[in-house]
Amino acid sequence: MADPAEPAETPLAVRHAEEVMGTVFSFDVRGGEPEAVQAALAEAVAQLHAVDKVFSTYREDSQISRLARGELTVDRCDPEVAEVLELCAEAERLSDGWFSTRYAGLIDPTGMVKGWAVERVARHLVAAGASGVSVNGGGDVQMYGVPGPHRPWRVGVSDPLRPGGLAAVVSAAGVDELAVATSGSAERGTHIVDPRTGRSAVTNLVAVTVVGPRITWADAWATAAFAMGSRQALTWLESLPDVEALLITAGDEVRCTGGLANRLG
């Protein structure tokens, strides 16, 4: 019988990095039966490549490109296309149009797909028996469980104005699932579009980090909030259930939702 004073054994860690969807997906999987976890990880990676094949706007033969050109209808696409477009429609409704699936007049669910894919593969690994899962898809992070006894997952939020520095550290202590998503102009420039003008969003923000249970929504809310600008975004984010956020302006002003402090550490 184990001595209760002895520390519990740290679960086996399986890590993997995969280049797909124009970025790198990093997996950190803890616990579970090793063969089952390895098989689930291989399936998760295959799912990401399948998602890229269906949704990439850079592939002329992808279903989303063919849909945009009118060569396909939604009911002739894979079921995942209708699922993602329904999520996009809900995000557009809840953000009063600040989240949009239209770019240059064409359908483009890019703002939803990556977060949705991250959450999907993370859940797949949990279903395979992993006790702790962290999937980072180009900065969008979904966490489940814990990495080890008495240790929560933690995510560093990059400081957009001080390369190499951290603006905050988000902790998943006390919750079974947590997601962190950041949208901004520091790394990719002004790539976020203002759906009201169709041009790059011009706001006083350089970064918005959203924390919530699911990366599908956290990613969409970060994108919409960045396009809004700090004042409107903060009010809107405060109105969303189970959502906290950190906003950083070009003037180095930090604004955050009322409950964010409970998620830092």
C-alpha positions, -999 to +999 in steps of 0.1 A: +000+000+000+014+034-010+024+058+017-002+087+015+026+111+023+045+102-009+038+123-039+016+107-066+034+095-097+035+120-126+016+106-156+035+097-187+038+126-211+034+122-249+044+153-269+041+160-306+043+190-330+027+190-364+029+215-392-006+219-407-032+245-415-004+271-421+008+269-385+022+244-359-001+224-336+016+213-304+003+184-283+010+176-247-009+145-235-006+131-200-018+097-187-039+070-202-029+037-217+001+044-239-010+025-270-044+040-269-030+075-265-005+070-293-033+057-316-056+086-307-027+111-313-022+097-348-059+100-355-059+136-342-031+146-365-049+129-394-081+148-385-062+181-387-049+174-422-084+163-433-097+196-419-071+216-438-080+197-470-117+206-466-114+242-453-082+257-466-089+289-486-055+285-502-064+253-519-083+256-551-097+221-547-109+225-511-146+222-504-147+257-489-130+272-520-154+253-543-183+264-522-172+300-524-170+297-562-205+282-563-193+248-575-207+230-545-237+235-522-234+230-484-254+198-485-229+183-509-199+191-487-187+170-457-210+174-426-183+194-409-188+223-433-224+227-422-213+224-386-187+251-388-209+274-408-236+271-382-211+280-355-200+310-376-236+321-379-241+319-341-208+338-335-220+365-360-253+368-342-238+370-307-212+395-317-237+418-336-218+411-368-183+419-356-174+382-363-180+375-399-175+347-424-172+370-454-140+383-468-137+402-501-172+391-508-164+354-505-173+329-477-144+324-454-148+306-420-111+309-412-118+328-380-137+297-366-120+267-381-087+267-362-102+270-328-129+244-337-102+220-349-081+225-318-110+217-295-121+187-316-087+169-315-083+178-278-116+161-270-106+131-291-076+126-269-096+129-237-120+103-251-091+080-256-084+080-218-058+108-213-060+124-179-045+157-191-045+173-226-031+206-239-033+213-276-018+246-289-028+255-325-008+286-334-014+302-301-050+290-295-048+266-266-074+241-253-067+223-220-084+194-202-077+177-169-043+183-153-006+176-163+001+160-130-009+157-093-016+191-078-004+208-109-027+229-132-020+237-168-006+272-173-003+293-204+019+323-209+004+353-228+030+370-249+035+408-244+028+423-278+049+454-270+079+436-255+091+407-277+101+378-255+082+390-225+049+379-209+019+400-203+003+374-180+002+337-171-032+320-172-038+291-149-064+263-153-064+256-115-098+245-103-114+237-136-115+207-158-114+226-191-100+260-201-091+277-233-069+307-241-070+326-275-052+357-286-058+379-316-037+409-324-014+427-348+020+421-332+030+390-351+009+389-383+003+426-388-032+440-394-048+408-407-081+411-388-108+426-410-135+451-399-166+434-413-183+468-415-157+482-440-142+451-455-108+465-448-082+459-420-095+467-386-082+500-373-085+501-335-064+512-305-057+476-297-026+455-303-038+423-286-069+407-271-066+375-251-098+357-242-101+330-216-131+306-214-140+269-214-139+263-251-114+274-277-139+274-305-157+304-289-126+320-272-109+323-306-140+338-323-146+362-294-109+374-295-112+381-332-145+400-329-132+420-299-101+431-316-122+445-345-144+464-321-117+484-303-110+484-265-140+503-251-167+485-269-149+452-267-145+453-229-182+460-224-192+432-247-168+407-233-180+414-198-215+405-210-205+370-221-210+341-196-178+323-184-155+346-204-126+367-191-103+388-212-071+409-213-068+438-237-036+457-245-037+490-264-010+505-286-005+530-258+005+502-235-027+504-215-039+471-200-076+466-196-093+434-183-126+419-174-136+419-137-129+382-131-097+378-149-076+379-118-091+346-107-076+329-137-040+343-133-012+325-116 
